[in-house]
């Protein structure tokens, strides 16, 4: 089968590789759609810290936002999975430790991440092997585009939940990329007043087109009471700004990662009685994202600017948008092309 492989920092190519086999407890999925995200770009450039720590190494097969159909099942897996449309959890814990048993497998000490770490091959390929325990079935009314948006949607939904806001609360979101816009969509679906702070003109226009009236830049941001702030951007100075802007006794949620360390004053956190929450991974939000997509409460499809074949992935990773791409921040890959 064909698969995208990162062979060295800044180097990637589509290669013919042996297709996966369904090991005991696993399935093989024929990939219908896969997304490219910032983590994939960091893996492509070699900037991802996992290379320095040994959690990732070359050659690496990326792809952790995906959907497809189960084409084979291994020993111990119910045959009812055959032919079902699915997506899956990126985070694969050991399943035995105290964290896994408590439902926190995404922070397992022996965590492997599909398409990211510990040599677990990803879904930017015609097929991918996945543990059956990581699968989530997709209703037929969740199409391929939405199916490949479940993983980022799960992250965004977790960020919204972490704000603790009730309907009518006012939320400020830093960043108008995929996670920022998804956070705004899920917040709005829960009756939260969502505002976005960004700087990219195209993404700001898309946010307005999605129906968000509160779309701001640093120079236009009004002095409203922000009951919670979600930092879904990647600028090192923004965590401190989130702490400065949030209402006393409010919450700041950090889901974006900067390339450089972010500094904030913990004295401000304490003296203003602010709660800070970090969000890693969408595991606990995947089922909720699927439900919201299936019910039509959230339509994330406008975030996808274009869908290209597997051979076009390298250009996407290098920052070249496909001809005719729309305004959305997300590019999808159809490995069957």
N, C-alpha and C positions, 0 to 999 in steps of 0.2 A: 504494500500500500504506500501511498505518498504521505509524508509527514514533514512539517517544518522543523528544522534543527538549528539551534544556535551552536556553531562550531567554535567560536572564539568571540571575545568582546567586539561588537560591531559587525560580526559576520554571521550570516544566516543563509540557509539554502533549503530548497525542497528536495528531499531524497526519497528514494525507494527503500523501504525498510520492511522487515518481517512484520506481518500483522500480529496483533496481540492474540493470545489465547485466554479463554475463560478459566482462570485458576479456581481452585475450590473457594467458594464464598464470593466469587466475583462474576461480573458479566462483561460482555463486550458490547459496546454501543457504536452503531454507525452514526457518525457525527453529521448532523444536518446544518448546524450553524454554530459559530464560535466568535466570541468578541475579543477585541484587542484592547488592553487597558494600560494604565501607567505602569503597573507592575511588570507587564511584558516588555515595555520599553526599557525599564531599568535592567531587566535581565538581558535584553538585547545589547545594551551599551556596556554592560558589565558593572554598572554603578550599584547594583543591588548588594547590600551588605552581606547577604548570604554567601556570596563568593568568598569573602574574606574570612568568614567563620567556618567554611567548609560544608554548610548546609546545602549549597548548590555548587555544581561544577559542570564544566563542558565535557562532552557535548550534552546539551539540554533540549528537551522537547517541550515547548511551552503550550499554554492554552488551558485556562481554568474557568472561563465563562462559556457555557456550551449547552446544547440540547441535541437529542437524537433519538434513535430507536434501538432497543435491545435486540441484538441479532444472535447472541449465544449466551448460555448460562453455564456456570461451572458447578461442580459437585456441591450439594448442600443448598443450592439456590432454587427457589420455587420457579417452576417452568412457566408460571403465569406471567412472569416478567417478559417473556419472549414477545416481541412485536410491540411492546408498550413504548410510548413516547415518554422520555424521562429527561431530567437534568440531575445534577448531583452536587453534593457538598465537596468543596475544595479541600477542606480540612479533615485529615484522616488521623485520628488519634489511635493509640494502641488498643483501646477498648477495655483495658484491665486496671489501669491505675485509678487512684481516688478521684482525680480530676475528670477522667472519662466517665466513671460511674456516677459522678454528680452532674453530668450533662455539660461539662466544660471541656470537651475533647479538643476544642480549638486552641487550648493552651496546654495540651499534653506535652510533656517533656520529650516524648518520642514522636512528635507530630511530623507527618509527611504531608506535603501539599501537592495536589495534582497540578502538573505543569510548572511547578515552582521549585520544590525542594526534595531532598532525599532521593533523587533519581526517579521520581514518580512521573511517568510520561504523560503529557498533556493532550489536549483535544484539538490543537491546530494540526489535525491529521484526519485521515478518512475514518479511522476507528480509534477508540480509546477503551482501555480496561478500567473498570471501576468496581470497588467493593459494593456488593448489593446493599449493605447497611447504609451506604452513603446516598442511595438513590431517592429521588422524589419523582413520583408520577406526575405527568402533565395532562390536564384535561385537553380534549381536542380543540376547545375554543381558545387555548393559549397557543398562538402560532409560533413559528420558528423564531421570529424576531423577539417576541416576548420571552420565549423559552430560554434564549441566550442572555436575557437581561435579568433572569432570576437571581443570579449570584450577586451582581451589583445592587439589585433591588433589595436583597436580604440585608446587605450592609447598610443601605439607606434606612430601611425600616428599623433596624436595630438602633441607629442614631436617633431617629424620631422617638422611639420608645424611651431612650436614655434621657431625653429632655424632661420627662415626667410631666409634660404639658397636657392639660385638658383642653377640650374644644373652647375656642375663644382666646386661648393664650397666644402671645405674640413671639414668634421665632425669627431670629436673624441667622441666615446661613451664609458663611463665607465660601465662595467658589460657585461658579456657574458651569462647571464641567459635569460629567456624568453623575457623580455621586451627589454633588450639590443640587442639581436639578431633580434627581430622583428623591432626595430628601425633601425637597419642596413639594413634590407631587404626593408623596406619602403623607406628609404633614397636612396638606390641604384636604386629603381624603379623610383625615381624622378630625376635621373642623378647626384646625390650627391656622392662625393667620401667619402665613409664611412670607418672609421677605428675603431677597438675595442681594449679596454684595459681590460685585465682580469688576472686571476691568476689560475683558475681551468684548469688543463691540458686537461681534456676531453672536456670541453666546448670550449677551444681554438682550439682544433683539429676540433670540429664541425664547428666552424666559418670558418676555412680554407676550410673544405669540402664544405661549402656553397658558396665558391668562393671568399672569402674576403682575399686579399693579406696582407692588413694592420692589422695584429692581433699581439698585443704587450702585454708585461708585463711591470711593472714599470722600470725594468732594461734595457729593450730593446727599450723603446719608443723613437722614433727619435725626433729631435728638429724641427719639421715642424710647419708651420703657421696653427694653428687650428682656422678656421673661426667661429666655434661654438663647444660647448661641451655639451653633454647630460649626466647627471649623472643618470644612471639607476641601480646603485649599492646600497649597504646598509651600507657602511663604513662611520663613522662620519667624517673622515678627508678628504673625497673626494670632498665635495662642495668647500672647500678652494683651493684644487688642481685645480679644474675646473677653478676657477677664476684666478689662477696663469698661467694656460696654454693657455687660450683663447686669441686670438688676441685683441688688443685694438679696441674698438667699435664693438666687436663681441657680441655673445649671449651665456649665459649658461642657460641650461634648467634642472630643477630639477624634476625628477619623482620618483627616488628612495627615500626610507625612512630608516634612521638609527635608531637603538634602543636607542641611546644616542643623545643628542642635537649636532648639527653640527654648528661649529663656523667659520665665515669668517669675514674679515676686510672690512667693507663697504667703507672705504677710498679708498681701491684698486678698488672697484667697480666704485666709482665716478671718481677718477683720471684717470682711464683707459677707461671711458665712456662705460662701459659694461652694457648690459641689462640682467637682471636675470628674468627668467620666471618659475613659478611653474605650474605643470600639475597635476590635480586631476580628475581621471576618464576618461573614453573613450567616453562619450556620444556624443560629437560633431564629433568624428572620426568613429563611427560605420558604417555609410552608406559608407564612403570612404573605410573602410577596406573590406566591403562586395564587393564593386565594384572592388577593386584591386585583391581580391581572385578570383572573377568570371572571370575577364579578363585574369588571369594567370600572372599578373604583379608581384605578390608576391605569392610564394608557401611556406607556413609556416609549412607544414606537417612534414618535417624532425625534427622539434623541439619536436615532441611528441615521447617519448621513448617507451611507452607502454600504452595499454588500459586494465584495469582490471575491475572486477565486483564491485558492491557496497560494498561487504564484505571486499574487499581488501583495502578500503580507509584508514582505521585506520593505517595499516602498512605504507602506503604512507605518511600520516601525521606525523608519527613517524620517517620518514627519511629512511625507508627501501625500496630500489628499487626492483621492481618485478623481478623475475628470467627472464633472457633473454632480459632485457630492453636494448634499444639502447642508444646512447650517448646523446639524447636530454634532455633538462632540464624539460620538461613538462610531467606529467602523466595524462591520461584521464580516466574517469570512465564511464562505460556503466551500468546504473542502471537496465537494463533489464536482466543482467546476474545474 
